[in-house]
C-alpha cells in the first residue's frame, strides 16, 4: 500500500469540512502552527541556514496574520508595507496566502467557489483563491486593506469587491506611469492620507522616528541584496523553486523588518561559503511555478540546473531617503521596474542578466497575468540580442489543474538539453 503524503491527508480533512468555515479556519491555522514548529525543530539539512531561517519566518508571518486578523491588513505584493511595519500591523498579502492554500491543495475548491459566485474564470488564480476563501468566510476580516494601481490590473477590482463584501476600509494608491517630481509628490500626498486612515482604523499613531528606522533597515537590507547579486554569477546555493518565491517576503512585503535584514545577513554569509557554480544556470522572468512537477523535478535541490534568480525580487535596487520617508517610499513606488513602460523592466532584466550571467532564461507566463504575457516577445528579443537561449511556457502558479504536465516536460527537457 502506497504511503500517503501527510500534507495531502490533511488537505483531505480540510476539504471534507469546507462548508464549516470556523473549523476550516482552525484547521488551516493549526496546520501552519505545526508547519512552523516542524521547520523550527526538524530543519532540512540540504538547505543553507539562511533559507532554513526564511522558511520559518514566512510561515510565521502568514500564521500571525491569520491568528490576529484585526491587527492585520490585506495588501498586494507591491503595497508600501513600511507603514504597517512601523505601526506593528501584520500585512497579509494576497499572493502569499493563495500560494499557501495551494500548498494545502485546496486552491481548486476556493477557485471553483469564486467562479460559482460570478467571478470571471480569466481572473488571476491568486485573486480567485483569495476571493474564494473570503466567500466561504474562511478568511477573517482584517482592520484595513491597501492596494496599488500598478503591476496587476486585477488588484483594484479584487480589493474593491472584497472591501464592499466585508465592509473593511480600503485605500487605493494611484501610481503614475511615468517618473517626475510631480508624480512623486502626488504619491507622497496619498501616503500621508493613507496613514491618517490607518491611524483611524487601528486607533494608534504612526511614530515618524520608527518609520525612519524601518526605512534605514530597508536600505541596509537592499544593500545586502546588491551585494548578493555580486556573488550570484560565481556561486551557487542549493535551493528550490519555493524558496526563490519566498524571497518575495524579504524583497517586498516585509522588507524593513529586522527579521528580513537578519535573513540577508545570513544569506550573504551562506553565498560566500557556497561552492563554485556547477551545471547550468537559469534566470527566471516574473514568477516561478513552484508547484509544477517538472520544474520541481529539475530545479529543486539541483546542482545540475541552478536557479540564478528572478527579476521580481530586484524590481527596485536604489536607496530610500531616510530623512523624508514618505517621499522616499513614494519615489520607490513610481520607480519600480514593474511600473511604467516595458522598457524599464527590460533594462532591469538586462542589468540582472549581466550580473548573474545565466546560461538560459525562462519566462513562465502565469495565466491571468496580462502584464507578464504581454511582454514575452520583447523579453525574448532581449535574450536573443544577448545571445542567451530563452524559453516561455504558459501555466498557472496556483491552480495546478491549468498546467499541461506532458507538454511542459517536453518543451522544458528540450530546452535544458539544448543548454
N, C-alpha and C positions, 0 to 999 in steps of 0.2 A: 504494500500500500504506500502511495506517494505521500511523503510528509508535506503538510500544507504550510505555507508561509504564515507565520503568526500575524503579520500585518493584514493579510487577506482574510484570515479568520476573524480578526477584529472588525475589519471592514464589513464582513457579512453580518456581524452582530449589529453594527450601526445601521446598515441598510434595512434590516428587519424591523427597526424601530423608527424609521424616518417620519412616520406620522405622529410621533411623540416628541415634540420639539425639545421639551425640557430634558428628556432622557438623552436625546442625541447630543444636546449641548454638553451635558455632563460626561457622556462617553468621549466626545472629542477632547474636552479639557483633561479628562483622566488619561487619555491616550498620549496627549502632549506631555503631561507630567511624567508618565512612565518613560517616554522617549527621552526627556530631559535627564532624568536620573540614570537611565541606561547609558547614554553617551557620556555622562559625567564619570561613571564608575567603570564602564567597560569600553574604554577608548579603542578606536580602530587603529591598531599599531601600524597599518600601512600609511596612515596619514601623518604629515608633519604636525608638530604641536600647535602651530598657528591655526590649521584647519580643524583640528580637534576642538580648539577653543571657539572658533567661529561656529562650528556645528552646535555647540552648547548655547552660544549667545542667540543664534537665530531662533531656535526652538523656544528659548526662554522669553524672547521678545514677543513672539506670537502668543504664547501661553499667558503672559502677564496682561496683554491687551484684552484677551478674551475673558480672563478671570475677573477683571475690574473694568467693565465696559464704560461706566460713567466717567472714568478718568482716562478714557481713550478717545482718539479721534480717527475717523476713517479718512484716508488720504490716497492719492495715487502716487506712483513711484517718483514723480518729479515735483511733488509738493515741497515747499520750504519748511522742512520739519525742525529747523534750528529753533524756531519759536516754541514749538511743542516741547523740545528737549529742555530748553531754558525754563519752561513753566512746569516741568515734571508731568507732562501729559504723554501718554503712551500712544504713538502712532500705529495704526493697523492699516497696512497698505493692501489694496485690492489684489495686486499681482502675487504677493506672498501668501495671503490667505487662500486664494484659489489653488496655488501650487501645492499647499499643504493638504487641501481637500483632495487633490488629485493623488497625492501621496497616500491618502486614506482610501483611495479607489472608490470615492463616492461622487466624483465630479459629474459622471454621466447622469445620475439621479437629479443632481442640482440643476444641471443644464436643461434636462428634459422638463423639469418643473418650471424654469424660467420661460422656456418656449411655450409651454402649455398655458401660461398666463399672458401670452401675447407678445413676448419679447422676440424680436427677429432672430431667425437662425443664422443670419450673417453677422450678428454682433460678435465681437471678440469673446472667446470662451473664458478668459479671465473674468470678464464682466458678467457673463451669463452665470458662471458658477457662484459668484458673489451675490448676484441678484437672487438666484435660486435659494441660497441659504437664508437670505432675508425673507423671501416669500414664505418659507417654511418656519419662520421665527426661530431658526437655529442660532442666528446671529442676534445678540442682544444690542439694543440701541446704544450708540456712543453719545458723548456730550456735544460733539461738533463734527462737521465734515469740511474738508478742504480739497479742492481740485484746481487744475490749471487748464488753460485753453490749448496749450501746445502739445506736440507729440502725437496724441491719440484723439481721434475725432469721436471716440466713444465716451471719453471722460465726462464731458458736460451733460449729455443726455442721461447717462447712467447715474451720476450723482444727483441730478435734479429729480430723477424718478425716485431714488432712494430717500431723498430729503422730503419729498411730498408724501411718500408712503409712510415714513416714520415720524414726521414732524420735527426732525432734528435740524437745527440751523446749518446752512451751507454757505461757504464763501468761495466764489469762483474768481480766481486770479487770471485776468486777461493779459497775456504776454504778447507784446508787439512782435511782428515778424522780423523787423529789421532793427539793428542796433543804432541807437543815437542817445544823446544826453536826455532828450525829451522822453524817449521810450523808457529809460531807466527811472527818471523822475515819476513817470506815470505808474510804473510798477511799485516804486517805493511808497507812493501815496496809498496804493491799495494795501500794501503790507501793514502800514500804520492803521488803516481802517480795520483790517482783519484782526490785528492784535486787540483792538478795542472790543471786537465781537467775541474773541476768545476770553478776554477778561470778564465779560458779562456772563458768558456761558459757564465758566468754571469758578466764578467768584474768587478770583485771585489776580494779582497784578504781575505783569512782566517786570522782572528786575533787569534793567538795561546792562548792568555790570555782569550779570550772569549770562546774558546773551552774548556779550563781548567775549566772555570766557569760552562759550560754545564755539564761536567763530574762530577764536585763537586755536582751540583744539582741532577744529576742522582744517585749518591751514597747516597745522603740524601733520595731520593725517594725510592731506593731499601731497605734502612734500615727500612723505614716505611712499605714496603711490607713484610719484615721478621717479623716485629712487628705485623702486621695484622694477619699473619698466627698463631701467638701465641694465638690469641683470637678465631680463626675460629672453634675450636673444642667445645667451650663452648657457644658462642654467635651466634645469627642468625639475619642477616639483611634481611628485606623484599625486594626482588629483582625480576628480571626477566631474562629469557634466553638472551634477548638483552643486558642487562647491564653487564652480565658476559662476553659477546663478546666485548662490548665497552671497557672493561678493557684492551684490546689489544692496544688501543691508548695510554694508560698510561704505560703499561709494555714494549712496543716496540717502535713504530714509533715516539712518542712524549715524550718519557722518556728523561729527561734532560731539558725539558721546565719548566718554573716557574709554568705554569698553572697545570701541572700534579703533581708537588710537592704539590701545594695547594690542589689538589683533594685528595691525600693520607693523608695529614694532616687532612682534613675534615673527611675522611673515618675512620681514627683511632679514632677520636672523636665520630663518629657515632657508631662504633663497641663497644666502651667502654660503651656507653649508651644503647646498644641494649639489648633486653630481652634474657634470657637463651634459648638455643636451644630447640625447641619442635619438635615433629613429627620425621620423618626420614630424614637423611641427605644423599645426593648423590654427589659423586665426579665424574666429567666428565673427560674423557681422550680425548685429542686433541680438537675438535671443538664441539660447541653446535648448534643444529638445531633450531635456534631462530624463524624460520618461520613455523616449523612443528606444526600443530594444536594440536596434542595430547600432545606434550611436553609443549606447551603454556598453555593448559588446566590444566595440573598437576603441573607445576612449577612456573608459573608467579604469583607473589604476594601470594605465598602459605606458610602457616606456618605448613602445614601437610607434605610437601616434600620440603626440603630445599636444595638449591644449595651450596655445600660446597666449590666449586672452580673447576678449570680446570688446568691441568699441563702446558698448553701452555702459561699461564700467569706467570709461575715461572720457565722458562727454564734456567735462569741464576740468581743466588742469591748472587754472590760474589761482590767484590768491584773493581772498575777500578782505576788504578794508575793515580791520578790527575796530577802528575808532568810529566808523559810520556803518554799523552792521546792517541797518535797513537798506541803505543804498548799495552796500556791497552784495547783499543777497539778491537784491533786485537785478543788479548787473549780471550776476551768475545765471539767473533765470533767463535773461534775454540772450546771453552768450553761449548757452549750452549748444553743443554741435547737433543736437536733435531738434533745435528750433531754427526757423528760417529756411532759406533755400537749401536744396540738396547739396550744393557746392560746399557749404560749411561742413556738412557731415563727411563728404568725400575728402576734403582737406584733412580732417582729423583722422580718418581711416588711413590715408597716405602716411601721415606722421607716425601712427601706431605701427604700421607695417614696416616702415623704415627702422623703427626701434626694435621690434620683436623679430624681424627677419624670418617670417614663416615660410614653409615650403608650399603651402596651399591656403586658399581662403574658401570658407563655406558660409553661405547665407541660407539660413533656414527661414523660409517665408511663412510666418505664423498666420494661419487663416483668420481673416477678420482684421488684420493689421494692414491697412491700405498704405500707411507711411512706409512700412518695410517693403512690401511687394512693389510699390510704385517706383522705388529707386534701384531695383535689381539690375537693370541693364546698364545704368550709369556706373554702378559699382563694378559690374563685370568688365566694362571698358577700362576702368582704372586698373583692375587686376591685369588685363591684357597689356596695357601700357607699361606696367611694372614687371611684366614677364612672369607672373605668378599664376599657376593654374587656379581656376575658380569653379565652384560648384554651387548651384542653388537647388534647393528641394522645397516643395510645398508640404505643409503638415500642420500639426496642432501641438502646441507646447503643453496644453492642459487636457483636452478631450482626446483620449487615446484612440477612440473609435475613428478619428479622422486621419490616422496615419496609415499609409499603404506600405505595410512592412516589407512585402516582397519586392515591390518596385523600388523602395528606398534602399534596400540591401543591394540590389543590382547596380544602381547608379553610384552608391557610396563605395562599394567594393571596386568598381571600375575606376573611380576617381583615385582611391587610395593606392591601387595597383599602379596607376599611371605615375604617381609620385615616386 
